[in-house]
């Protein structure tokens, strides 16, 4: 990325400094490697193409197709728990979503369609897995080892910037239950679903009541002989989206829609296509409701206990005041402590004669089933593990920077980052949805749009100012971590519940979420705080980028008197 230009210009008498013979604003070629072709990787391709000249960006994707979590998750009932029209890129709005909450195949197809339309596949290498990355200080480059999963061939690549879009809900794991490997029936994980698995008329155990388990139980229940649902903790279940939105500030626009339950009728989809004003009002109104969720997650807000009481009443009603079910399913911890999943069908499933709830811990698994801590043996034909992911933020492969391997650092220390996107000691390395991102606050797609713009502005700065490396200062990250630790106790997330927001711990620190609302995070990213970073430069003078005294903003074809056009505009 060296922006050295023609250095045969005038030199100072007292130093080896030489003027670069190019105008201010000149850019140098830059190479970027992005890991992952999920939503973050796809959006980043487009953002870089639109804003970074002389950029080469290659995206390595381990799967045989794009889409990330929406390619990998294929379990029965899999769908988004964010309203469809808010779970889309602002630059690729889709009026044809079929339901209020879109099923996984539809979201995956949406991503494939926009990738094809935008020509994003040209930058992506499928079936390529990054196995090792190491920063070379002298070269100012990341050296990356990549395995072609089709041929097993290893290749070496290098780039000025390494962008990690591998995601947090990606590295699925089996539950730590003794004897799991001894089970002789079907054993499947929700995030690694076997499409050949036939569960009809079988006795099935479903372990876990996170968002995947909540969706799987009602989807499988009608087809199985018996369904035994194992979980350790109660969880908050919310009413359906249309029901909740109808009583919110979005109620007026929702009342104008033609719906069949939570399905958009063909007439309504056609109306969305033709009535742009109605479509925009609907999207903005529901987005505002999603954004405002933060209000009931702050303990000091008067609305928090009101919402908790309302949700408790709803769950009691949906469970038909069955005291045994209420005791097992309705939490006493704050509403929002665990991720909230809307699913009236989940609560309805517990009234079916073929469903059994077990909250005793699983002591072990044997050849024909499971044994609880109460020594109850439960025979099943299949075990479905909806037990989530490794959410420690620890990378899946070595990433070696100035201070060593990030795997080792985040194993011995609490994961922390700069605004969820940069890590001390890791020059020119940026993450999407790193520690303390706003991933519990709404749609990931608009979040990754803002992250992409922030990272792109940093790359632009480096490209135009002869910056060789940029890395956040440890003090800046430590100060931010102190703020997060002081803030989190005022939120529902810090309540006493076992949550992936706290790496599966009941009372551990909140490592996954931003200390504020989505808008708070968006606002925070509007200005780049250059004082929080350390820099090295390609030139021996940090002002070398000023060049030959001219600017690209002047000359033929340029509006070099732009400052006269809008006198009150901040330049």
ZASE-987764 format. One line per 10 residues: number of its first residue (from 1); their letters; for each residue z, x, y of C-alpha. Coordinates in nm, 4 decimals. Example, Ala and Ser with C-alpha at 12.3 -4.5 7.8 and 13.67 -1.06 7.14 Angstrom:
ZASE-987764
1 = as = 0.7800:1.2300:-0.4500  0.7140:1.3670:-0.1060
end
This chain:
ZASE-987764
1 = xxxxxxxxxx = 0.0000:0.0000:0.0000  -0.0052:0.3067:0.2236  -0.1383:0.1959:0.5618  -0.2269:0.5445:0.6782  -0.5666:0.4717:0.8295  -0.7373:0.7616:1.0073  -0.4647:1.0149:1.0915  -0.6980:1.2601:1.2660  -0.5772:1.1375:1.6031  -0.3451:1.2847:1.8624
11 = xxxxxxxxxx = -0.0229:1.4491:1.7482  0.2999:1.5079:1.9367  0.3681:1.8690:2.0404  0.7227:1.8531:1.9104  0.6700:1.6957:1.5679  0.4289:1.6424:1.2821  0.3881:1.2799:1.3845  0.0271:1.1688:1.4067  -0.1135:0.8497:1.5584  -0.2800:0.6200:1.3056
21 = xxxxxxxxxx = -0.6245:0.5392:1.4384  -0.6168:0.1625:1.3840  -0.5184:-0.1367:1.5991  -0.1847:-0.3155:1.5789  -0.2015:-0.5910:1.3173  -0.4119:-0.3974:1.0688  -0.3204:-0.4624:0.7078  -0.3309:-0.2489:0.3974  -0.4229:-0.3442:0.0434  -0.1299:-0.4636:-0.1644
31 = xxxxxxxxxx = -0.0857:-0.5240:-0.5381  0.1519:-0.7949:-0.6590  0.2683:-0.8792:-1.0114  0.4154:-1.2241:-1.0691  0.6033:-1.3080:-1.3884  0.5490:-1.6642:-1.5091  0.2896:-1.9355:-1.4452  0.5282:-2.2242:-1.4052  0.5555:-2.4158:-1.0788  0.6779:-2.1089:-0.8849
41 = xxxxxxxxxx = 0.4038:-1.8801:-1.0115  0.1282:-2.1346:-0.9513  0.2399:-2.2089:-0.5973  0.2737:-1.8376:-0.5207  -0.0881:-1.7694:-0.6176  -0.2060:-2.0225:-0.3618  0.0363:-1.9122:-0.0895  -0.0687:-1.5487:-0.1233  -0.4393:-1.6373:-0.1234  -0.4023:-1.8388:0.1942
51 = xxxxxxxxxx = -0.1934:-1.5861:0.3855  -0.2239:-1.2296:0.2559  -0.5559:-1.0494:0.3094  -0.6410:-0.7543:0.0853  -0.4004:-0.8741:-0.1830  -0.4401:-0.8532:-0.5584  -0.2034:-1.0767:-0.7520  -0.1866:-1.0889:-1.1305  0.0355:-1.3428:-1.3046  0.1602:-1.2668:-1.6546
61 = xxxxxxxxxx = 0.2502:-1.5759:-1.8585  0.4014:-1.5439:-2.2072  0.2896:-1.8919:-2.3175  -0.0650:-1.9925:-2.4248  -0.0808:-2.2339:-2.1307  0.0573:-2.2707:-1.7801  0.3367:-2.5057:-1.6788  0.6560:-2.3229:-1.7736  0.9284:-2.5715:-1.8615  0.6782:-2.8594:-1.8677
71 = xxxxxxxxxx = 0.4720:-2.6803:-2.1310  0.7740:-2.5753:-2.3380  0.9741:-2.8993:-2.3368  0.8135:-3.1563:-2.5662  1.1130:-3.3328:-2.7175  1.1166:-3.7144:-2.7520  1.1954:-3.8864:-2.4233  1.1446:-3.5732:-2.2116  1.0923:-3.6681:-1.8484  1.1865:-3.5598:-1.4991
81 = xxxxxxxxxx = 1.5057:-3.6917:-1.3410  1.3648:-3.6554:-0.9875  1.1378:-3.9368:-0.8618  0.7758:-3.8612:-0.9495  0.6434:-3.8772:-0.5953  0.9016:-3.6212:-0.4870  0.8399:-3.3960:-0.7856  0.5055:-3.2737:-0.6571  0.3772:-3.0067:-0.4221  0.3357:-3.1172:-0.0620
91 = xxxxxxxxxx = -0.0179:-2.9745:-0.0762  -0.1094:-3.1616:-0.3965  0.0166:-3.5167:-0.3581  -0.0573:-3.7489:-0.6470  -0.0812:-4.1268:-0.5964  -0.1401:-4.1931:-0.9684  0.2025:-4.1201:-1.1186  0.2576:-4.3804:-1.3885  0.6361:-4.4200:-1.3665  0.9196:-4.3691:-1.1209
101 = xxxxxxxxxx = 1.0360:-4.0802:-1.3427  0.7357:-3.9003:-1.4892  0.7199:-3.8074:-1.8601  0.6795:-3.4367:-1.9374  0.3130:-3.4554:-2.0561  0.2131:-3.6178:-1.7276  0.3822:-3.3468:-1.5206  0.2227:-3.0769:-1.7334  -0.1195:-3.2359:-1.6838  -0.0571:-3.2568:-1.3073
111 = xxxxxxxxxx = 0.0061:-2.8798:-1.2991  -0.3008:-2.8082:-1.5139  -0.5208:-3.0267:-1.2944  -0.4159:-2.8624:-0.9691  -0.4478:-2.5153:-1.1248  -0.8044:-2.5965:-1.2225  -0.8889:-2.7550:-0.8877  -0.7455:-2.4609:-0.6894  -0.8932:-2.1934:-0.9158  -0.5487:-2.0560:-0.9995
121 = xxxxxxxxxx = -0.6383:-1.9641:-1.3582  -0.8412:-1.6715:-1.2222  -0.5168:-1.4877:-1.1420  -0.3328:-1.5708:-1.4662  -0.3196:-1.3799:-1.7944  -0.1892:-1.6137:-2.0645  -0.0140:-1.4876:-2.3794  0.1046:-1.1811:-2.1877  0.4768:-1.1029:-2.1879  0.6422:-0.8566:-1.9506
131 = xxxxxxxxxx = 0.8773:-0.6341:-2.1517  0.9905:-0.3670:-1.9074  0.9767:-0.2959:-1.5334  1.0900:0.0170:-1.3498  1.0793:0.1115:-0.9830  0.9194:0.4458:-0.8903  1.0683:0.5627:-0.5624  0.8149:0.8304:-0.4837  0.5156:0.6050:-0.5428  0.6754:0.2930:-0.3953
141 = xxxxxxxxxx = 0.5544:0.1003:-0.6991  0.6881:-0.1057:-0.9874  0.5650:0.0177:-1.3256  0.5430:-0.2748:-1.5642  0.4911:-0.2799:-1.9412  0.3124:-0.5886:-2.0718  0.2476:-0.7008:-2.4296  -0.0593:-0.9037:-2.5207  0.0917:-1.1568:-2.7632  -0.2449:-1.2231:-2.9269
151 = xxxxxxxxxx = -0.3338:-0.8615:-3.0090  0.0160:-0.7066:-2.9866  -0.1347:-0.4385:-2.7591  0.0820:-0.2848:-2.4888  -0.0573:-0.2138:-2.1431  0.0914:-0.0522:-1.8337  0.0406:-0.2042:-1.4929  0.1820:-0.1256:-1.1501  0.2347:-0.3122:-0.8259  0.3927:-0.2772:-0.4846
161 = xxxxxxxxxx = 0.5836:-0.6041:-0.5316  0.7340:-0.7638:-0.8412  0.7903:-1.1407:-0.8174  1.0014:-1.2976:-1.0913  0.9152:-1.6617:-1.1564  1.0407:-1.6706:-1.5147  1.2924:-1.9412:-1.4257  1.6550:-2.0068:-1.5187  1.6058:-2.2964:-1.7635  1.3757:-2.0943:-1.9817
171 = xxxxxxxxxx = 1.5715:-1.8792:-2.2251  1.6887:-2.1395:-2.4765  1.9665:-2.0596:-2.7216  2.1144:-2.1903:-3.0442  2.4746:-2.3100:-3.0260  2.7350:-2.0653:-3.1514  2.8389:-2.2625:-3.4610  2.9331:-2.0815:-3.7832  2.6980:-2.1564:-4.0718  2.4154:-2.2997:-3.8614
181 = xxxxxxxxxx = 2.1703:-2.0766:-4.0468  2.2867:-2.2208:-4.3804  2.1708:-2.5744:-4.3044  1.8974:-2.6801:-4.5485  1.7570:-2.9745:-4.3536  1.5426:-2.9795:-4.0397  1.6899:-2.7669:-3.7593  1.5229:-2.7970:-3.4169  1.6081:-2.7099:-3.0580  1.5156:-2.9389:-2.7700
191 = xxxxxxxxxx = 1.3486:-2.6511:-2.5819  1.1564:-2.5273:-2.8870  1.0498:-2.8572:-3.0374  0.8639:-2.8507:-3.3662  0.5754:-3.0968:-3.3344  0.5650:-3.1301:-3.7144  0.9249:-3.2536:-3.7285  0.9331:-3.6097:-3.8680  1.2644:-3.7839:-3.8034  1.1750:-4.1412:-3.8903
201 = xxxxxxxxxx = 1.4258:-4.2998:-4.1325  1.6346:-3.9810:-4.1437  2.0015:-3.9170:-4.0735  1.9974:-3.7099:-3.7562  2.2689:-3.5252:-3.5631  2.2075:-3.4655:-3.1915  2.4345:-3.1983:-3.0414  2.4854:-3.1977:-2.6654  2.4849:-3.4495:-2.3808  2.3201:-3.2551:-2.1029
211 = xxxxxxxxxx = 2.0026:-3.4004:-1.9538  1.8001:-3.3228:-2.2704  2.0509:-3.4860:-2.5047  2.0758:-3.7900:-2.2777  1.6984:-3.8360:-2.3032  1.6667:-3.7589:-2.6746  1.9311:-4.0037:-2.8032  1.7673:-4.3302:-2.6859  1.4189:-4.1972:-2.7699  1.5066:-4.1208:-3.1338
221 = xxxxxxxxxx = 1.7549:-4.4013:-3.2007  1.5048:-4.6791:-3.2853  1.3336:-4.4688:-3.5534  1.6177:-4.2964:-3.7368  1.8393:-4.4283:-4.0154  2.1531:-4.3026:-3.8413  2.2091:-4.0941:-3.5287  2.5343:-3.8994:-3.4962  2.5813:-3.7802:-3.1388  2.8103:-3.4797:-3.0974
231 = xxxxxxxxxx = 2.9387:-3.3789:-2.7545  3.2506:-3.2156:-2.6173  3.2702:-3.3576:-2.2658  3.1968:-3.6900:-2.0994  2.9154:-3.6994:-1.8454  2.8109:-3.9099:-1.5507  2.5155:-4.1386:-1.6198  2.3514:-4.3093:-1.3236  2.1547:-4.6357:-1.3111  1.7747:-4.6278:-1.3106
241 = xxxxxxxxxx = 1.5980:-4.4890:-1.0071  1.4437:-4.8103:-0.8773  1.7779:-4.9897:-0.9035  1.9567:-4.7218:-0.7015  1.6761:-4.6663:-0.4513  1.6464:-5.0392:-0.3833  1.9958:-5.0428:-0.2332  1.9368:-4.7267:-0.0283  1.7536:-4.6544:0.2964  1.4329:-4.6562:0.0898
251 = xxxxxxxxxx = 1.4891:-5.0211:-0.0051  1.2482:-5.1664:0.2526  0.9448:-4.9715:0.1373  1.0323:-5.0154:-0.2325  1.0447:-5.3922:-0.1835  0.6747:-5.3773:-0.0901  0.5714:-5.2160:-0.4198  0.4245:-5.3808:-0.7290  0.6361:-5.2602:-1.0196  0.6888:-5.3457:-1.3833
261 = xxxxxxxxxx = 1.0453:-5.2213:-1.4222  1.0085:-4.8530:-1.3353  0.6361:-4.8473:-1.4118  0.3846:-4.8506:-1.1263  0.1291:-5.1233:-1.1958  -0.2430:-5.0464:-1.1844  -0.2607:-5.2533:-0.8647  0.0130:-5.0444:-0.7037  -0.1501:-4.7151:-0.7997  -0.4743:-4.8384:-0.6466
271 = xxxxxxxxxx = -0.2826:-4.9441:-0.3372  -0.1301:-4.5975:-0.3044  -0.4806:-4.4489:-0.3197  -0.6099:-4.6751:-0.0441  -0.3079:-4.7193:0.1827  -0.2242:-4.3661:0.2939  0.0352:-4.4873:0.5417  0.2318:-4.6816:0.2782  0.2105:-4.3894:0.0362  0.3464:-4.1467:0.2943
281 = xxxxxxxxxx = 0.6287:-4.3829:0.3957  0.7286:-4.4249:0.0311  0.7277:-4.0490:-0.0378  0.9245:-3.9654:0.2765  1.1769:-4.2461:0.2245  1.2563:-4.1463:-0.1344  1.2639:-3.7772:-0.0397  1.5228:-3.8543:0.2264  1.7421:-4.0336:-0.0283  1.7149:-3.7381:-0.2673
291 = xxxxxxxxxx = 1.8074:-3.4978:0.0131  2.1085:-3.7066:0.1138  2.2668:-3.6736:-0.2323  2.4618:-3.3779:-0.0984  2.6857:-3.6164:0.0991  2.8645:-3.7397:-0.2111  2.9004:-3.3878:-0.3526  3.1287:-3.2762:-0.0689  3.4893:-3.3617:-0.1439  3.5850:-3.4131:0.2198
301 = xxxxxxxxxx = 3.3187:-3.6805:0.2716  3.4494:-4.0371:0.2608  3.1514:-4.1430:0.0494  3.2447:-3.9192:-0.2469  3.5304:-4.1368:-0.3861  3.3311:-4.4530:-0.3128  3.0363:-4.3277:-0.5180  3.2663:-4.2164:-0.8002  3.4297:-4.5612:-0.8124  3.0890:-4.7293:-0.8067
311 = xxxxxxxxxx = 2.9532:-4.5116:-1.0897  3.2695:-4.5657:-1.2940  3.2284:-4.9419:-1.2571  2.8610:-4.9149:-1.3543  2.9353:-4.7150:-1.6693  3.2175:-4.9505:-1.7711  2.9756:-5.2425:-1.7413  2.6961:-5.0658:-1.9279  2.9418:-4.9797:-2.2070  3.0521:-5.3470:-2.2172
321 = xxxxxxxxxx = 3.4124:-5.2481:-2.1454  3.4405:-5.0903:-2.4903  3.7574:-4.8854:-2.4458  3.6752:-4.6362:-2.7211  3.3335:-4.5610:-2.5710  3.4712:-4.5518:-2.2170  3.7362:-4.2990:-2.3169  3.4723:-4.0704:-2.4670  3.1920:-4.1132:-2.2161  3.3297:-4.1821:-1.8664
331 = xxxxxxxxxx = 3.4510:-3.8664:-1.6891  3.7535:-3.8224:-1.4697  3.6072:-3.5142:-1.3010  3.4133:-3.5519:-0.9726  3.0802:-3.7334:-0.9725  2.8182:-3.4575:-0.9656  3.0354:-3.1889:-1.1258  2.7757:-3.1820:-1.4043  2.4087:-3.2551:-1.3443  2.3671:-3.6300:-1.3034
341 = xxxxxxxxxx = 2.1104:-3.7942:-1.5290  1.9774:-4.1467:-1.4682  1.9494:-4.3217:-1.8055  2.0592:-4.6814:-1.8669  1.8908:-4.6481:-2.2083  2.1377:-4.3738:-2.3073  2.4391:-4.5986:-2.2512  2.2647:-4.8906:-2.4219  2.2059:-4.6769:-2.7332  2.5795:-4.6639:-2.8073
351 = xxxxxxxxxx = 2.5805:-5.0351:-2.8860  2.3268:-4.9889:-3.1647  2.4632:-5.0134:-3.5192  2.3003:-4.6877:-3.6306  2.4645:-4.4703:-3.3600  2.7944:-4.2869:-3.4074  2.9756:-4.0787:-3.1440  3.1749:-3.7685:-3.2405  3.3721:-3.5791:-2.9753  3.5682:-3.3607:-3.2150
361 = xxxxxxxxxx = 3.4414:-3.0040:-3.2019  3.2097:-2.8825:-3.4754  3.3987:-2.6292:-3.6864  3.1036:-2.5258:-3.8977  2.7733:-2.6251:-4.0530  2.7145:-2.6309:-4.4273  2.4015:-2.6845:-4.6378  2.4016:-3.0638:-4.6033  2.5609:-3.1274:-4.2658  2.8463:-3.0550:-4.0252
371 = xxxxxxxxxx = 3.2245:-3.0200:-4.0512  3.4459:-3.1129:-3.7538  3.7770:-2.9580:-3.6535  3.9368:-3.2671:-3.8113  3.7729:-3.1582:-4.1400  3.5399:-3.4590:-4.1424  3.2204:-3.3827:-4.3349  2.9135:-3.5520:-4.1932  2.5975:-3.5362:-4.4026  2.2666:-3.5373:-4.2157
381 = xxxxxxxxxx = 1.9020:-3.4646:-4.2878  1.8299:-3.3039:-3.9514  2.0160:-3.1345:-3.6652  1.8770:-3.1477:-3.3114  2.0390:-2.8927:-3.0801  2.0158:-3.0110:-2.7197  2.2412:-2.7230:-2.6269  2.0587:-2.5780:-2.3311  1.9798:-2.2296:-2.2157  2.1212:-1.8913:-2.1359
391 = xxxxxxxxxx = 2.2009:-1.9521:-1.7683  2.3684:-1.6177:-1.6998  2.0733:-1.5098:-1.4782  2.0625:-1.1902:-1.6835  1.6932:-1.0882:-1.7174  1.5351:-1.1084:-2.0620  1.3916:-0.7568:-2.0330  1.4973:-0.4337:-1.8549  1.4373:-0.4328:-1.4788  1.5354:-0.0868:-1.3589
401 = xxxxxxxxxx = 1.5820:-0.0244:-0.9884  1.7703:0.2275:-0.7778  2.1096:0.1408:-0.9273  2.0095:0.1000:-1.2901  1.9105:-0.1875:-1.5178  1.9672:-0.5330:-1.3695  2.0517:-0.6563:-1.7199  2.3524:-0.4228:-1.7272  2.4521:-0.4927:-1.3676  2.4572:-0.8708:-1.4113
411 = xxxxxxxxxx = 2.6323:-0.8416:-1.7467  2.9316:-0.6581:-1.6023  2.9265:-0.8223:-1.2575  2.8966:-1.1781:-1.1286  2.5268:-1.2387:-1.0545  2.4676:-1.2478:-0.6803  2.1588:-1.2259:-0.4664  2.0318:-1.2509:-0.1113  1.9492:-1.6159:-0.0394  1.8705:-1.6533:-0.4144
421 = xxxxxxxxxx = 1.5616:-1.4324:-0.3762  1.6408:-1.0613:-0.3460  1.8803:-0.8194:-0.5163  2.0501:-0.5029:-0.3834  1.9125:-0.1866:-0.5399  1.5909:-0.3627:-0.6444  1.3263:-0.2721:-0.3829  1.0270:-0.5038:-0.3406  1.1664:-0.7363:-0.6099  1.1952:-1.1082:-0.5402
431 = xxxxxxxxxx = 1.3080:-1.3958:-0.7579  1.2469:-1.7687:-0.7551  1.5563:-1.9796:-0.8278  1.7855:-1.6801:-0.8609  2.1644:-1.7002:-0.8261  2.2797:-1.9727:-0.5854  1.9463:-2.1455:-0.5254  1.9498:-2.5185:-0.4379  1.8397:-2.6229:-0.7863  2.0926:-2.9041:-0.8159
441 = xxxxxxxxxx = 1.9768:-3.0609:-0.4928  1.6389:-3.2172:-0.5669  1.2807:-3.1292:-0.6512  1.2192:-2.7690:-0.7524  0.8565:-2.7898:-0.6399  0.9262:-2.8184:-0.2678  1.2023:-2.5599:-0.3040  0.9573:-2.3096:-0.4519  0.7112:-2.3835:-0.1690  0.9693:-2.2711:0.0874
451 = xxxxxxxxxx = 1.0646:-1.9681:-0.1223  0.6988:-1.8668:-0.1529  0.6509:-1.8819:0.2228  0.9639:-1.6739:0.2831  0.8575:-1.4052:0.0356  0.5028:-1.4074:0.1722  0.6273:-1.3454:0.5263  0.8179:-1.0415:0.3984  0.5089:-0.9072:0.2216  0.3086:-0.9610:0.5423
461 = xxxxxxxxxx = 0.5664:-0.7646:0.7385  0.5480:-0.4764:0.4925  0.1693:-0.4896:0.4857  0.1356:-0.4768:0.8648  0.4222:-0.2386:0.9520  0.3644:0.0456:0.7036  0.6807:-0.0472:0.5115  0.6967:0.1174:0.1710  1.0049:-0.0634:0.0414  1.2440:-0.3332:0.1483
471 = xxxxxxxxxx = 1.5754:-0.4172:-0.0159  1.8752:-0.6282:0.0905  2.1865:-0.4414:0.1970  2.4824:-0.4662:-0.0376  2.7076:-0.5748:0.2499  2.4774:-0.8664:0.3334  2.4871:-0.9881:-0.0278  2.8639:-0.9348:-0.0486  2.9177:-1.1311:0.2733  2.7021:-1.4151:0.1450
481 = xxxxxxxxxx = 2.8896:-1.4107:-0.1876  3.2218:-1.4372:0.0014  3.0897:-1.7385:0.1910  2.9736:-1.9031:-0.1321  3.3108:-1.8444:-0.3023  3.4967:-1.9910:-0.0039  3.2651:-2.2911:0.0265  3.2269:-2.4066:-0.3339  3.5809:-2.5466:-0.3811  3.4940:-2.8194:-0.1324
491 = xxxxxxxxxx = 3.2157:-2.9469:-0.3624  3.2102:-3.1575:-0.6778  3.0372:-2.8687:-0.8574  3.3624:-2.6716:-0.8604  3.5450:-2.9520:-1.0406  3.6996:-2.8984:-1.3820  3.4005:-2.9707:-1.6038  3.1845:-2.7609:-1.8352  2.8540:-2.7146:-1.6552  2.5494:-2.4884:-1.6563
501 = xxxxxxxxxx = 2.6076:-2.4604:-1.2801  2.8984:-2.2350:-1.3865  2.7221:-2.0657:-1.6788  2.8693:-2.3165:-1.9231  3.2269:-2.2525:-1.8144  3.4755:-2.5260:-1.7277  3.6431:-2.3614:-1.4286  3.4265:-2.0570:-1.3621  3.2610:-1.9696:-1.0296  2.9521:-2.1700:-0.9327
511 = xxxxxxxxxx = 2.6706:-1.9178:-0.9757  2.3687:-2.1488:-0.9862  2.3850:-2.3514:-0.6639  2.3425:-2.3019:-0.2908  2.6481:-2.3661:-0.0698  2.4931:-2.6504:0.1247  2.2273:-2.9176:0.1243  1.8577:-2.8708:0.0547  1.7847:-2.8997:0.4272  2.0557:-2.6406:0.4925
521 = xxxxxxxxxx = 1.8711:-2.4001:0.2605  1.5327:-2.4815:0.4157  1.6795:-2.4228:0.7636  1.8337:-2.0926:0.6534  1.4918:-1.9611:0.5488  1.3192:-2.0368:0.8796  1.4064:-1.7001:1.0299  1.3905:-1.3663:0.8543  1.7077:-1.1647:0.9158  1.5638:-0.8157:0.9229
531 = xxxxxxxxxx = 1.9049:-0.6687:0.9966  2.0155:-0.7568:0.6409  1.7625:-0.5158:0.4835  1.7074:-0.1438:0.4377  1.3552:-0.0058:0.4738  1.1534:0.3012:0.3860  0.8119:0.3615:0.5469  0.4801:0.5064:0.4425  0.4678:0.7031:0.7682  0.7224:0.9518:0.9022
541 = xxxxxxxxxx = 0.7791:0.7275:1.2041  0.8832:0.3638:1.1720  0.6627:0.2734:1.4683  0.3511:0.4275:1.3207  0.2079:0.0789:1.2705  0.1579:0.0501:1.6489  -0.1560:0.2546:1.5928  -0.4164:0.3400:1.8541  -0.2927:0.1206:2.1379  -0.5192:-0.1765:2.0697
551 = xxxxxxxxxx = -0.4414:-0.5082:1.8976  -0.6422:-0.7163:1.6548  -0.5664:-1.0064:1.8888  -0.8127:-0.8719:2.1464  -1.1834:-0.8076:2.1438  -1.4933:-1.0148:2.0600  -1.4189:-1.3574:1.9160  -1.0460:-1.3441:1.9948  -0.8600:-1.5689:2.2378  -0.6868:-1.2757:2.4028
561 = xxxxxxxxxx = -0.5459:-1.4947:2.6812  -0.3757:-1.7430:2.4476  -0.0509:-1.7095:2.6441  -0.2117:-1.9016:2.9322  -0.2963:-2.2052:2.7167  0.0558:-2.3324:2.6438  0.2915:-2.1846:2.9051  0.6073:-2.3386:2.7560  0.5397:-2.2396:2.3974  0.7640:-1.9698:2.2535
571 = x = 0.5261:-1.6826:2.1773
end
